[in-house]
Amino acid sequence: MTAASTPEIESDRQALIALIKDEAVFHGDFILSSGKQATYYVDMRKLTLDHRAAPAIGRIMLDLIRDVDGIVAVGGLTLGADPIANSVMHESARTDAPLDAFVVRKEPKDHGRGRQVEGADVAGKRVVVVEDTSTTGQSALKAVEALRREGAEPIAVAVIVDRRTGAQAAVEAEGLQWLAAIDLDDLGLAPQ
């Protein structure tokens, strides 16, 4: 992780790590969205949609992307990115550089305006894709592809938890910066 910029953000980060360990790490046999098997599952949706964690997630992720120059919006592939983008948007409203949020549908709508990217107008704008966790990076890269079709300039992918299973390499191979707030060492977990 990029070091937290303040002791308060680091305190938020440590509190989030404790919540993840206590409430969002499940042990057993799981199939990840990538199709890979795992002996534990980090269910961040449990916390990104929780009133205790969401404000801290917004502050932590906003701090994580603080050095990405010129961005105007955050978002990613629905559903995992949606609450993160909203938390970041709300926290950024307290700053002198507020960010908008966007949602990338898995497929373009087949009615109405037929949009795949909803929310902030991203054409010609620098944006960051956010995710809760990433195994292969494919969800983030699907969002990046849709954003590029809309004329956006994705700069980075920022995740709450880096599973250290290849997502970083896949994202960086596409010329994007990889940012992670928490990794497996923070959670006392081994890569799978």
Disulfide bonds with the S-S distance in Angstrom:
none
